[in-house]
Amino acid sequence: MTRRFLPVAAALLLLTSSACKRAETRVTAGDRTQTLHLGNLSEPSDLDPQLITSITDAQVSIGLMEGLTAMDPKDAHPVPGVAESWEVSADNLTWTFHLRANARWSNGDPVTARDFAYSIQRILSPNLASEYASILYSLRGAEAYNTGKLTDFSQVGVRVIDDHTLALTLHTPVAYLPSLVMHQSWHPVHKATIEKFGRMDERGTRWTRPGNFVGNGPFTLDAWEPNQVLRLVKSETYWDRDAVRLKAVNFYPIEDRATEEASFRAGQLHVTATIPPDKIATYKRDQPQLLRQEATFASYFLTYNTTKAPLNDVRVRRALALVIDRAALCEKVLLGGRTPAYTFTPPGIAGYEATPGFKEDIAEAKRLLADAGFPDGKGFPRLELLTAKGGSSQMPEAMQQMWKTHLGIDIAIVLQEGRVFFDSLRTHSFDIAPAGWVGDYLDPTSFLDVFRTGGGNNHTGWSSAAYDRLLAEALKAGDNAVRYPLYHQAEQLLINDMPIAPLVYGRRNYLASPSVRGWEPNVLDLHPLKGVYLVP
């Protein structure tokens, strides 16, 4: 994620420059005008809902777009969105969604079932190469169309019955489909706008720019000044606009945690994206009403580029993982109540708990590295730990020291701006990188599908036919009593091969002004702006 913030010093100067009158801060003015100011951690990489891969971009997108279903802010369950109701057939394969007659795009056009069908065809188009296309693979024929094996989209399980009725046919029952379709990858896009600025399956066109963007959510895009601010304003065409109390929302891409915290203290932000770990204890002691600490359905891990030597050797990958003291990372580095992770899928799914697949073992790590041809680190090549600016510098440095101390190897830390960092992951232009994954819905597939062969978010280069087969069998099973044991097997295989090294489970620590209401904690760590408002 990328971010930058210039006005902090100027704001602080403004606050102290007059002995006669205290200047109105951004937060105070925002409370009065219903303008929310948010730290967004990074410069958005895209506003195209079918190309977004980061949670910070998704937070912006859910203000601009709305899918068939929307997310309840408190517990993240699906609620009516553009579809006011839906039902499933007796065989649990065909879901029929009934769209609101008063749903409108921001230019006044009606939102129809054809818009959703067009959008599904677009994200599945092979040339678009959407990283999230696989989240639609439950649709009959979707995977074949996305991989080019099927060229006739009419054979995909999408049928427009009329302007306000859409039928989705699956190849196997998926009880959580209403949760799936609330994800931004299923959001509709405006066909005329897409094709005004390029082809249906073209990435990076100017349709997402201010003045061009047409959305169907509670807010519209008003301004986007790179590395400064992205501004949304209340939509006058949204079907439920009377329920929207905010007039505007400003997102600031602040790269540095300390700068963001200083901006919050100066009254420039209502809500931060994060907080420096060394500030948590201070806020907990002195201003607990400002500190938010919320468990999230997320895991943080090391991603290995398994296409490069020596990381193509599982012994090397495991050696690097086994010497990391996760308890020390949680207690001494992150300082935020995180818990060590020994599985990829985090807790939080009723009825499913992954079995830990490894534990710290320095002696075993030394043996593995020696077996791989690097006794005591001798002859080990120079590798880089690629890190996005704005993240915790202490955590990479701590792991760097652990590798040096216990294995005798030097791994350099390389910083990149967020947008460049994600490009490096996507193009496999890295050795090792810290990464995180926040579940898109509460099911093991939300995590385990990431590392399916060819998955758009599988940056490791790792592929396992056995892993793919287990996921396919689980999907066909339908019944959780059959599915979950198969997912346990898949997760164990993933941890044994270790294309990733789990580090800690998710917990978001951030700051929020008491004037912010309707900003509810939930495990998916997304906050629908529709219900947020400010009390002076």
N, C-alpha and C positions, 0 to 999 in steps of 0.2 A: 504494500500500500504506500502511496506517496502523499506528501502533505507539506505545507509551508505556511508560515503565519508571520505577517509583518507588523500589524497594528498594535501589538502588545505594549512595546515601549512607549509608543505615542499615547496609548490610552492611560498608561500609568502616569506619564507626564501631565496629561490633561487633568487627572484626578488631583494632582498636587500643586498645580500651577496657580490656583486662585485661592486666596485666603478668605474671599468674600462669599464664594458660591461653589458648592460641590457639583461637579459635572454629572449629568445623568449618564449612567453606564448603559451599555448595550442591553444588559439583562433587565434593568429597570425600565428602559424604554420599550423593550420587547414585552414585558409584562403588561404594560399599558396598551400596546397596540396589537397584542396577540401575535407577536413575531418570535418564533422559537429559534434559538441559536445553538447549534450542535457542533461539537468536535467530531470530525468524521475520520480521523486518523490518516486518511489517504486521499489523494486526488483520484476521483473515479476513473477507472480504466475504460468504462463504457456505460452507456445508459440503455443499450439494447438489451431487453430482458432475456433474449435467447442467447446472448453471448456473455452475460454476467457470470462470474465465478466466485466473487468475494462477498462476504457478508456485509461489508461496508457499502458496496455498490447495491446489494440487495435492499439495504435499508432505504436508500434513495429511491429505488425502483418501486417499492410497494407504496410510495407516496404518489407516484406518477401513473401506475398501472393497477388494474384489478382483474383477477382471473374469474373463472367460473365460481370458485369458492374463495373466501377470504379467511384470515386468521383471527381467532379470538385472542385478544391481547393478554389475557390472564393465563390461559393454559394451552394456547396454541392449537386448539382443536378447530376443525374447519366449520365455518359459518357461511350462510349465503353471501355471495358476491354478485357478479353479473347474473349468475343463475339464482333465481329465487327459490327453486326446489329441484329435486332430482329423485330418481328411483332406479332400482336395479332389477333386471329380469330374474325369473325363477332359477335359471341356471347360473346366476351371478356373473355372467359374461358381458352383458350389455347394460351400460348406464345411460340413462336419458336425462339430459339437463334442460330445464325450462328457463329461458332467459327473460329478463325484465324487459317490458316493452318501452320503458323510459330510460334505458341505459344509453348514454351518449358519449361520443368522442369529444375531445376538447374543442374541435372545430364545429361541433353541432351534429355531425353525422350519427345515425343510429349505430349501436353496436349489435351485430347480428351473429348468428351461428356460423355464417360464412366467414366472418373475421377469424373465428377460432379455428375453423378448418384450414384456412389459408395459413395461419400462424403455425399450426401443427405441421403442415407440409413444408413450410419454410425451415423450421428447426431440424426437421429430418432430412432436408436436402443435403446430399453428400458434400456439395461444394461449400456450403456454409461452414462445415466442420465445427459445429457447436459442441463445446466440451460437455454440455448437459443433454445432448440428444438421447443418451441411453436412459434417461429418466422416463422417457416415453415408450420404452421397449415393451411395456406390458400391453400396448395396443397391438392388435393383430396385424402382422405384416410390417410393423414399424422398424424393427431391426433390419429386415431384408431391404426395405426402402432406403434406410440410412446408409447401409453398406453397399448399395448399388446392385444388389441381387434382384431387386424388384424395381421396375421403372414406372409402373402404372400406379399412381397414388390412389386411384379409385379402389385398389385392392387392399389399402390400409383401412383399419377399422374405425373410420371416421365418416359419419353420414349426416348431412344437413337435411333434416326433415322439413323444416321451414325456417323463416327468419329467426324465430325465437325458440327453436327446438334442435338440439344437437345430440346425436347418439354416438357413444364411444363403445366399440366392441373389442374385448380383450381376448388374448389367446389362452389365458388361464385366469381363474378368479383372483381378484386383488381387493380384499375387503377394505383396504385403506386408500382406495382411489380418491375419495374426496379430499384427503390430506395431500395426496400427490399433486392434484390439479391446482392447489393453492400456491404451489411453488412458482417463482417468477418465470421459469422456462416454459410454462404452459400459458403465460399471459398472452393476450391477443396483441397483434400489431396492426397498424392501419395500412391496408394494402396500397392505397393511392399514394400515401406519403413514402412508403418504402420504395415504390417503383418510380416515383418522381426523381429520386436521388440515386438510383442505381438498380441493379437487378435484384430479384427476390432473394437470391442466395449470395449476395455480395456483402462482405464484412467492411466495417469502417467507413461507411458513407456518411454524408452530412445530415441525414435525417434526424439524428439525435441532438442537433444543435438548437439553441434558442431561436425562435422564429420559425423553425422547421418542425420541431417535435410535436406530434399529435398523440396524446395518451387518453386513457379512459378512467384514470384514478381520481382521488379526491383533490389532487393538486396538479398544477401545470408547471412546465419549465419556464422560468422567467429570465434567468441569467446564469451564465457559466463562465466565470473568469478564472482561467486555469491557474492553479496554485494559490488562489485567493478565496473564492467563495462560489458556491453553487446555490442558487436561490429558487425555491418553489413558492408559488402563490396559489391561493384557494381557487379551485375550478368552479366556474359558474355553470358548467354543463353537467357536472357529476350528478347521478341520479339521487344520491342521498346528501346533497350539499348542505341541507339545513342542519345535519348532524355534525358538520365540520366547523369547529370553533376557531381554530387557528387561521389567521389571515396569510401568514407567510412562514416559511422555514428556511433558514440559512445553514448550509453545511460548510464547515471550514476545514480544509485539509491540513491539519497541523501535524507535522512529521515528528516533532520531538515531544516526548511525554512531559518533560519539565516545563517546556514552553506552554503546553496545553494547560497544565495545572496552574501556572502563573496567570494565564489568561482567564481561567475560571475565578481565581482569587481577585482578579481585577474587575470582575463583573462583566466579562466579555462573552461568556458561555453559560448557557443554562445546564447543559449536560456535556460531560467529556466522554471521549471514546475509551479512555483508560486512566490510569494514575501511576506515577512512579512508585515502584514497590516500597522504596524507603520512606514514602509519605503515608503509607497506610496506617501504621501505628499512631502517627501524630493525629490524623483525622479521627481515628477510632477513639482516641483519648479526649481530644479537645472539641471536635465538631462531628460527632457521630451521625447527626441528622443529615449531613451532606454526603456521607459515604454509603455507597451501594456495593454489596458483595453478594453475588448471585451465581448459584451453580448453573452451568449450561451443559447442554447435550453436545459436548465437544471433546476432542482429543487433540493433544499436541505431540508431535513426533519428529524424528529425523527422517528425511527422505533421502534415500541413496540412489544415485544414478547407476543402476545395475548394468548398463550397457558399456561401462568403462572399467578397465582394470585399475586397481585390484578389487574394486567394489563389485565386480561380477562374480566374486568368490564369496559364498555365504559365510565362510569361516572368518573372513575379514569383517564383514558386516556385523556378525554376532560379537566378535571381539570388541569392536567399537561400542556396541550397545551394552555389553556386560560390565564395563568399567565405569559407567555413568551412575553416580550416586544420586538417585532420584529424590530420596528423602532430603538430602542436603540442598538440592535445587529448590525444593518446596519450602524448606525452613529458612535457609540462609540467603537465597537469591531472590525468589519470587515473593516471599514474605506475605503471601495473600491467601493462606489457607488452602492451597492446591493439594491434591493427593497424587502420589506416584501412580503411574499407569504401567501395567504389564500386559494389557490387551489393547487392541485398537478400538473396539466398540466400548463406549463408556457406559456406566450404570444409567438407569433411567427408563428402561423398557420393561414394562410389567411382564414377568414370566421368562425373561431372557437375561442371563448374566454370563458374560464370556469368562472362560477359565484362564487364569494367568498362565502364560506360556514360557516364562523364563524368570530368572532372578539375577541380581548382581552377583558376579563371581569373578574376581580379578585373576585368580589362578587359572580358571578355565579360559578366560580371555587371552592370557599369555600363551597358553598351550595352543589355542586356535590360531593365533597370529604366527606362532612358530611353525605350525603345521602348514600354514599358507606360504611359508618361505621367508618370514620376516622375524627371526628370533630377536627378542628385545628391541624390536623396531628397526633392526639393521636392514638397510636397503629399501625401506618403505618409501614410496615416491611422495612428492609434495602434492598434497590435496588441499582443496579450499572448502571452507564452510561458508557458503553463500548466505547472507543475511539481509533482510529488508530493513532499510532505515526506519527508525521509529519503534522498532521492537526492543526488547530487553537486551542491552549489550552485555549485561552481567552473565546472562545464561550461556551464550556462546563462549564467552571467556572462561566460564567455569568448566564447561565441557572440554574446551581446548586444553586447559590445565590438567584435567583428569586423564586425557589421552597421553599427554606428555609425561605425567608422573608415573602412570601405571603401565603404559605400553612403549614409552620411549619414542613416540612419533610426534612430529610437528605438523599441525594442520592450521593453515592460515585462515584468518577471518576476513572476508571480503564483503563490504557493504554496497548495496545497490538501492536506488530508489524503487519504490513499490512496483510501479508499472514495468520497469526494466526487470525487476526480480521475477515477476510472474511470467514475463516473456522468456526469461532464462529457463524457468521450470518447464514451460510448454515446449521449448525447443531442445530440451535435454542439454542445455549449455551450463552445466554445473556438476560438481562432484557430490557434495552433501549440502542439504539445506534444511533448516528448521521449518516446519509447516504445521498447519492446524486444519482441522475439519470440524465444522459445526453441522450436525445432522439437519437434513431438510424436512424430515418427518420422523415420528417416533417408531422406527422399525429397524431391525438389524441391516436391512438392505440399504438403508440410507448411508451406512458406512461401508459395508462389505462390497457393494457394487462399485465403489470407487476404483478398486484394483482388479476389476474384470479386465481381461485382455482387450486392449484397444480403447479402454475407457478414457474419455476426454480429460479427466482429472487425475489419471494414473500417470504421474510424471516420472515414475521409477524406471520404466522400460521393462519391468518384470511381467512375465506371462506364465500362466500355469493352466494347462488343459484340465487338470484335476480340480483346481479351484473353480474354474468356469463351469465345470460339469456339476459340482456341488450346488452352486448358485442356481443353475438352471433347474436342477431337481427340486430344490427348495421352492422355487417360484411355482412350479407345476403342482406342488403338494397342496397349497392353499391352507390346509389346517396347520395351526401353529404347533401342535403336538408333533407333527412330522417335520415342519419347516425348521424349527429351532435347533433340533439336534444336527441337522445338516449344516446350519450356519455355524454351530460349534465346531464341526469338523473343518469347515472352510477357514474359520478364524485361526484354528490351530495350525493349519497348513501355511497360512500367511505368516504367522509368527515364527514357525520353524524355518521358512525360507528367508524371512526378515528383509524384504525390500524396504521396509520402514522399521524404525526403532521407537516404540511408544515411550513417551517421557512423562507427561502429566495429563490429568483430566481437566476439563474446562471449568473455569470459574472467572466471572467477569468482575473486576474491581474498577469502579469509576465514581465520578462525582456528579451530583445532581442538585440543582437549586430546589428549595422547598416550594417555590412557586409553580413547579411543573406538576401537573396532575394528569392522570390517565396514562402515564408512562409505566406500564406494568411489567414486573419481572416475569420472564418465561424461559423455559429451557432452550428454546430455539434462538434466543437472543436477538429477536427481531421485534420491533415496536411499531405497530400500525399507527400512523400519525393522525388518522381519522378521528380517534377518540382523545387525542392529547389536547390540553388547553392550559392556560396560564392564569394564576390568581395573584394579583399584585400584593 
